[in-house]
């Protein structure tokens, strides 16, 4: 199927997919046989306890008694007995699917069971089990010795992660019929997961699992389940996109800024995706495209008398075929409009041109720009500085008020710019940080609010570089490539079975028998390329990747240059073939950033892409993004810009978090120059120093001559 034939993709970007899909995503198809083993373990333990084997036939009191006995079971040291208890708990967490008849009944049972088990401490017990598995050196050593690990090597860890994931995904979703007790339990659970109660955030524990896996010391960890759980834990503890918008507006109001009225998701929902730029490959693959469309343009132009020479027309057509040319699918409509305009002119019905200073009309619905333009205060400063230098030859630093002597059109221009001024919260925070650095006494740090994001950042800061590198390794290992990969990590360890399964159904359909006869794994069932269906997870990941790239590169010329150096423009242009407005928006933003560095020839050959940028990306009124005249984009400043940014971040972290757990005062604490106080401090010496202190005395004390008179003189001067 050609990219030109792709229709608009039906994908709704949200915090996550639907609850059934997210639960089904947890299990790989190769884990199908384990569901029956969980059921068997539950029945065997119920027989040992002398209890009915039907979970739903028990009243709530007996159900709680069973859960408490299972908690004792998973504390046993014998692995087989402990594993049986974990399987039984997972079966109950899965809604005791052996006793239900439909998906809805299974989901309702899961929710009820999770609430019961949470109040009895099952989640905390499973977290402790996960910690034991993380520190299990025997399993790690066995995984290192094996040439390739499989599902069997991560059995207990996978079972525990499945329980924890189901807990988090079920508890984080609210329902209209939730009682006050359920709402209270959800908030308590959110505090426990996020570390608001003083304990370590659960996300930090999971990040340590990721780090150990990528270091090669624990290759048996089921990384797919770990990452899914990590994502849901962060989403639950920090909140979703709606919570982010609310918190951001609250912070803006506290900083004296106007709240944001535009929401990117709402705007893009009403935005039609652009037609993908036609590449030379698409033109060659589409039958009759050149023969059917190009001659019609030639005939239309000749009919209007706009082209006098056939050779000129041939040059234009052939020139468009070179390189990565683009075809505008709406040029027939443009030709028709020109012909109608010429006919009106012949009849004398052509409207008169507007006056030189027309009033601003209200744009018709559907024709207006989707975004309100923005202007930075810095842009107004540059505009006025350029005007003053042009007319008077002097500068007024950061003066946006004095307009005396400037022509009236410049007054109007400044007025328009000021109407669209937007000050970001980041700019206010950077101003505050500069004030603290310049005036550490008079502009001291305020009390840091212990919100969930602050708690998580403080906890993960010591190991942040290692976590970032580990996540990047996983991302690179998972990315498709034509080259043979030689990474030391195997991200497929938790989906490689000892034997291939014989059935392509999701949980709980695979155990409820809802797809009997249609779930056989055949070549026909795998060939879904022509159905037009899309993978929610893939689309979600692509949009998130583009959003992260935008966050990393926005207003940072050194990083934008990295996009140019690594030739991201062709990749982003191919991403525009995906007809989804939100994904195209972020791809166009990244193209807009680097357009000024791509050269005139690239802009000349990609006019349709530039047109899409003008139509769909927010306008910065005096942003000369297409022509490279930005004074801040000097190539020789790139390295200095990145070094300055790194220094500012390090200084912020050192000032704000560098003295955690020590005395108050941090960087600006007075120095203790009193000899008695300094000598009276208790200093813990290392074991290595204690073993070799005689050598230290010989080298640093006995062999060095000390001028005691000079030392006494210096002491008197102090």
N, C-alpha and C positions, 0 to 999 in steps of 0.2 A: 504494500500500500504506500503510495507516495505521500510525502508530507503535505502536499497541496490538497489531498483528499481527506485529511483528518478533520473531524468535526470538533465542536467545542466539548471539552472534557467536563463531565459531570462530577465534580469533586468539591466537597465543602471543607474548607480549611478550618480546623477547630483544635481545641486542646488535645483531643484524642478521638479515636474512632468510637463506634457504638460499644456498649458493654459486652454483648456477645462476641463481637469481633476481637476485642482486646483480650478477652479470656481465651478465645481460640488461638490467638497469636502466641500465647505462652507455650503451647505444646507443639512440638514438631510431629510430623506424621509417623516418625520412627518410634515415638513413645506410646503408640496405640496399645501394644500388649500389656503395658504396665497398668493400665486402668483396671483390667480384670484382676491383676495381682493385688491392687489396693482393696478391691472388693473382697477378695479371698482373705486378706489379712484382717479386715474388719470382722468378717464372720467368724474367723477362728478365735479372735480375742473375745468376741461376745460370748462364744461357747465357753471359753475359759473363765469368764466372769460370771457365768450362769445367768446371762441376760438375754432377752429376746434379740434376735438378729435383725429385726426390722426397726430401723432408727426412728421412723416416723410414727411407729406405734407406741413409742415411749413418751410419757409426759415430760414436761420440762425439768422437773426435779430429777428424774432418772437419767435424762440426757446429761445433765450437769454432773451426776455421779459417774457416768461413763467417761466424760471428758477428764475428770480429775484422775481417774484410774489410768487413762491413757497418758496423762502428764507424768505420772510415776513410771509408766512403761518406757518413755523416751529418755528417762534418766538412768536406765540400766547400762552397765558397762559392757555387757555382751552384745555384740553388734547385731546379730540376727534378731534378738528380742527387741532391741531398740529400733531397728529398721521396721519391724512389724508394727510397732506403735506409731511411727511416723507415717507409714502407709495408711493406717486406719484414720489418723487425724486428717490426712489429705483427702481421703474418701468423704469424710464428713464435711470438710471444707468445700468440696466439689458439689455439695448439695445432696449427698447420698443418692446419686443418680440411679442406682439400681432399683429404687422404689418409686420413681416418677415416670410420667408418660409424655411429657412435652418439655420444650425448651423453657417456656414461661414458668412451669412448675419447678424446674431445676434451678432457675435463677432466683426464684422466690425462696426456695429452700436454702440455697447458698447464703443469701442475705441473712436469713434468720439464724442459721448455724454460726455464721461469722460473728454476729452480735453476741450470741451466747458464749462462744469460746473466747472472745476478746475480754469480757468481764471476768473470766476465770484465769486469765494470764497466759493463754496459749501463744499469743504473739511474742511476748517477752521470752517465753521458754524456747520458741523456735529461733529467736535472735541469738540466744545463748548457744543453741546447737550449731547455728551458722558460724559463730565465733570459734567453736571447737573444730569445725571442719576447716576453717581458715588456718588454724594453727596445727592441723594434722600433718606432721612432717612425714609420716610413713606413706600416706597417700600421695603427697607431693613427690617423694623420692621414687615411688613406683611409677608415677606419671613421667618423670624425667627419664627413667631408664627405658621406657617403652619407645619404640620407633614411631608409633602412632596411637594416640589415645582415642577412645570411643565412648559410647553411652555408658558402658558398664563401669568406667573409671570414675564417673561423677554421679553415681546413683543417689547416694544419701544427700549430697549437696543439692541436686536437682529437686528432690522431693521437698526439702526444706524451703528452697527458693520458691517452689510452686505454691506452698502454703502461704508464705509471706506475700507473694505477689497478689494472690486472690484476696487476702486480707486488705491490702492497701487499695486495690482497684475497687473492691466492694464498698469499703468504708468511705472512700473519698467522694462517692457519688451520692448526692442528695436526691430525695424524692418528695413530691408534694405532700404525701401522707405521713411524713416522718413525725414522730412524737417528740416531745421535749426531751425525753430520756435518750432517744436516738441522736438528736442534735448535740446533746451534752457529751455523749460517748464519742461522737465524731470529733468534736473540738479537743477532747482529752487525747484521743488517738493522734490527732494532728500535732499536738504539743509533744507527745512522746516520740513521734517519728522525727520531728524537727529539732529536738533537743532543747525545747524551751524550758523544760523542767530542770535543767542543769546537767543532764547526762549528755553523752556524745551523740551528735546527730547521726541518724542511721545512714544518711548519704555518705558520710565520711568513712564508715565501715565498708560500704560497698566500693568506694573509690580505692580503698586499700586492697580489695580483692582484684580490681582491675590492674592496679600497679604490680601486684605480685604475679599475675598472669602474664603481663607483657614483659616482665623481667626474665621470664623463662623458668622461674622457681616453682611454679604451680601450673603446668600446662593442662591439667585435668579440670580446671574450673569451667563450668558451663557459662561461657561469656555472654551468650545471647540472652539467657534468663537474667543474668546479673545486670546487663545494661537495660533491659526492659524494666526490671524492678527499680534500678537507680533512677530512671526517667520518671516513673510513677511516684516515687518517694519525693523527688524534687518538685514535681507538679503538685502533689498534695500539700507539702509543707510550705511552699512559697506561693501557691495559688496559680490560677490560669491567666489567660489574657484579659478577661474582664477585671480580675483582681488587680492586675498590673496597671490597667488604665485608671482604675479608681485610686490606687496608691500614688500613681504618678501625678494625678491632678491634685490630690491632697498635699503632696510635697510642693507642687508649684504654688498653690495658694499660700502655704506656709512661707514660701520664699518671696511672696508679693507678686507673683506672676499670674497671668490669666490662665484659666483652665483650657485644655485642648478640647475643641468641639468636633474635630474631624477624627474619624476612626478609619484606619486603613482597610480593615476587613469590610466595613459597611460600604465604603466607596467602591472597592473593587467588586463587590457583589453586583453592583449596578453598571459595571464597566464591561463592555464587550471586548473579548480578546482580539488582538490584531491578527491579520492574515500573516502567515510566516513568510519571511523573505525567501524568494525562490532562488535556490542555488543552482549551479550548473548541473549538478547530479540530478536534481529533481526535474530539470528541464529535459535532460536526456532520458529519464525514466518515464516521463509522462507522454504517452503516444499522442502525436498530432498537436502538441502544445505549440511548437514553433510554427508549424504550417497553418494551424487554425487561428492563432491569435495575432501573430506578428504581422501577417499581410493585411489584416483588417485595419491595423493602425496606419499602415502605409496608404491604403486606399482612402481612409478617412482624412488623412492630412492632405492628400492630393486633391480631394474633392473640395476642401475648404480653401485651397489656394495658398496654404501656408508654406508649402515647400515648392520651390521653382525648379529644382534640379534633382533628377532621380539619383544621381551619384551622391548627393548630400544625404538623401534619405537612406541609401544603402549604407553609408558610413555610420549613420546614427544607429541603425538596427544592428549592424555587425559589431559596432563598438560595445553595445550593451551585452553581447554574448561573452565578452572577455571576462575572465576572473570570476568573482562571486557576485554577478549582476543580479538585479532585482526587477521584477515585473509588477507594475501596479495593476491589480485586477479591476480597478474601477475607471480605467482611462476611456472606455466606451461612453460612460456617463459624462465624463468631462467633454468629450467631443460633441455629444448631443447638446450639452449646455452651451457650448460655443456656437453651434449651428443655430440654436434658438435665439441666442443673443444677436447674431448677425441678421436673422430674419426680422427681429424687432427693430433693429437699427434701420433696415431698409424701409419698414413701414412707418418710421418716425415715432415709435413707441418706446424707445430706449430711455430709461430714467436718467435724470440729470445727476451728475456726480455730486457727492456731498460737499458741504462747505468746509473750508480749511479747518475750522474748530467746531466739530460737531459735538452735540451732547452725547453722553455715553448711554446707549440704549440697553435695555435689559435683554440679555441674550436669550434666544428661544430655547425651550426645553429640548435636551438632547444634543445641542450644539455648543453648550458652554464647556469650559475646561473643568475637569473633575476635581481639581484642587484649588484652594485659595493660595495665591502666590505668597512667598515669604522673602523677607530681607533681614540680613543680620545687621546689628549696629555697626559692625566693622565695615560692611559694604557701604553704608552711608558715609562713614569717615573717609573711605577711599574716594568716593564720588566727590565729596566736598574738597578734599585735598587736591585732587586733580584739577577741579574747577578753579580753586584759588591760585594754584601755581600757574595755570594758563592765563588768568586775567590779571593777577596782581604779583605773582612771583613770591609768595610767602605761604607758610603753613601755620595752622592752628591745631595743635595735636588734640585729638579726641573732642573737638568742638563741633557739635551738630546743631548749634543754635544760631550762631552769628552768620547771617546771610547778606549783610550790608554790602552793597556794591555789585553783587552778582546779578546777572540778567534775570528778568522775570521768568523765562522758561525754566531756568534752573531752580527758581523758587518753587514752581509747580512740580518739577521733578522730585525735589526733596520732599514736598508734601505727599506725593504719591508713595514714595519710598517709606515714609514714616507711617503711612496708613497700614502698611503690610509688614511692619517690624515684628519679628518673632525672636524672643530671647529664650533659649533652651535652658532647661534645668541644669544641664551640665556646665553651661557657661557661668551660671550663678555659683555653682559649686567650685569651679576653678577659680573664680574671683575670691571666694572665701578662703580657699587654700593658699592663694598668693598672699592674702592679707595675713594669714597665720604665719607663713614663712617669713614675711617681712617684719611683722610686729608680733613676736611670739608672746609677749607679756600682755600688751593691751588688747590683743585680738586672740584670746586663748580659745582652745577647743571646747566646744559645748559638750554636754553629756550625750553619749552615743546611745540612741534608742535601741534597745535589744529586740528588734523585729526579726522575724525568721531569716530573712536574707542576710542580715548582719551576723546572726549567730552562725549560720552556715559558712559565711566567708571567713570569720575568725577561726573556725575549727579547721577549715581546709587550707588556710594560708600557708602553714609550714610545709605541707606536701603538695602545694599547688603546681609547681613546675613538673614534678614527677607525674602527677595525675594528668596534666595537659599533654605531656609527651606520650603517655600510655594511651590516652584516647585518640591521639593523632595516629599512633601505630595501628590501632584497630580500624580507624577510618581508611587508612591506606591499604591495609590488608583486605578490606571488604570492597574496595573500589574495583570496578571492572577494568581490565587492561589486556592488551594483546601480548604483553611480554610475560615471560615465565617469572613467577614470584619466588623469592628465596627468603621470605621472612621467617623468623624463628618462632612465630606464634601461629597457632592453628585455631582459627576462630570457628571452625566447623566441628570441633571436638564433641559438642553436645547434640549434634544432629547426625553423626555417622553411626549407623547401626551395625551390629554384628551380622544381621540378616536383613535384606531389603523387605519392606512391608508389601502387602498385596492389596491394600485399600487406601484416595486423594481427598477423606472427609474430615472436618473440623470437630473439635469437642464443643458440645456434647453429642453431636449427631452421630459420631462414631460409636458411642456406647448405647444410645437410645434406639438405634436401628431405624432412624428416620430416612436413611438413604439406601436401604437395602436394594441391591440390584443395580444401583447407579454409581456405586462408589469404588468399583474395581479400577485398579491402576492400569490403564491401557494407553496405547499411543494416541488413540482418539481423544481420551479424556484430558491428555496433556496438551493437545493442540488447540489452544484457546486464543490464538493470535487474531482470528477473524471475528471474534465475538464483540470486540470493541470495549471489553471491560478493562478497568484500570486497577492497579494495586494502590490502595489507600496509603499504605506505609511508604511506598516508593515516592508518591507525589508529596506526601508530608515531609519526607526526608529531603527531597530536592528543594522545596520551598524554604525549609529551615536552613539548608546549606547556603542558599543565596542570601537569606536574611543575615546570617552570621558574617558572611563576606562583606555585606554592606556595613554592618556595625564595625567591623575591623578596619575598613578602608575609608569611611566617610570623613572628609576634610583632612585626610592624612596623605599628602602627596607622595611620600616615600613608599607607602604601601600600595597606592594606586599604580605606581611605577612597577611594582612587582606583578600586578595583573598584566601589565603590558609586556614585561620581560618574559613571563611564562606563557604568553600568547593565549590569553583567555578569551579574546574577542571572538574568534571562530567558534569556540565552545559555547559561549553565551548566545551567539547567533543561532546555533543549532538548537539551543534550549527554547528559542522563540517559536520553534515549530510546535511545541506543546501548547495547544490552544486553551490556556487557562489564564484569566486576567491577572491573578495575584502572582503567579510564577513569572509571567511576562513582565510585570511591573518591576520586580526586583532584578530581573536580568537586564532590563533597560536601564535601571539606575546604575548598575555596574558598567554598562557600556557608556553611559553618559559621563561617568567619572573619567574614563580613559580616552574619550574621543579626542581631546586636545593634543594627546600624545601620539595618536595613530597616523597623523599626517593627512595632507590634503587629498592624496589619491584615494586613501581609504574612505574618507568622507564622500568623495565624488562617486565612488562605486557602491556606497551604501546609503543612498539618499532615502530609501524607504525606511530603513532603521532609524535614521535621524528624524524622519517624519513621525514615526511611532513614539520616539522620545518626546517630541514636542506635544503630542496628543495625550500621552498617558502619564508622564512624569511631572511632578510639581515644578513650577517655574520659580527660579530665583531671578528677580526682575533685572538685575544688572550682572548676572552670572554669564560670563563670556565662555561657556563651557565648550562650544564647538570650534573655537578658533585658536585656542592656546595662548591668549594674551594675558593670562592671570599672572600678576606680579609675584604671587606666593609660590608659584610652581617652577622655581629655578632649579635646574638639575643639581647644581653644586650644594644645595641646601638639604638634600634628601638624607644623607647620612647624619648630619647634625640634628635634623628634625627627629629622627628615630632615637638617637642617643639622648636627646633632651627629654623625649617622652618617657624613655626608660628610667632616666634619673628622677623625673618627677614622680613616677609611680613608686619607685623604691623609697624616695623620701617620704611619701605619704604613708606607705606601709610601715616604715620604720618609726615615724612619729606617732602614728595612731595605734599600732599593734606591737611595736618592738619591745615595749616594756611590760607586756602582760604578765602578771604573776609576780612582778618585782615591786620595788618601792614606787611611790608616787613621784611624779615629776618628769620622768622620761628623759628626753634629750636635754632639757633645760634644767635638770636638777642640779643644785649647787654642789661643787666638788668639795669633798672632805679632805682638808689639808692638815688636820690636827693629827700629830704623830701618834699620840696615845690611842685615839679612836681608830686610826688606820691599823695599828699593830694589834688592837684588840678584836678585830674582826676574825671570825672563824672561817678558815679556808680549808675545804676538803681536798686533800692531796690524792692524786691518782695512785693506783697500785704500782704502775710502772715507775713513777717518780720515787716511791718508797723503796723499791728494789735497787735503784741506781742513784740514790741521793749522795752517796760518797763520791761518785764520779762528778756529780754536779758541784759539790763543794770544792773538789780539786780544781775543776775548770773555771768556775765562776767566782770563787772566793779566794782560795789560797794562792793561785797563780796570778791573780790580778792585784796590782798595786793601787792602793786608795790614798789619795791626798786628803787626809783627815782635816788639815787646816783649811783647805779650800771648802770642804764640805761644811765646816763650822761657820766659815764666813758667809756662805750662801744661806745657811739657816738663820743667821743673824739678820741678813737682809730681808728675809721673809717676815 
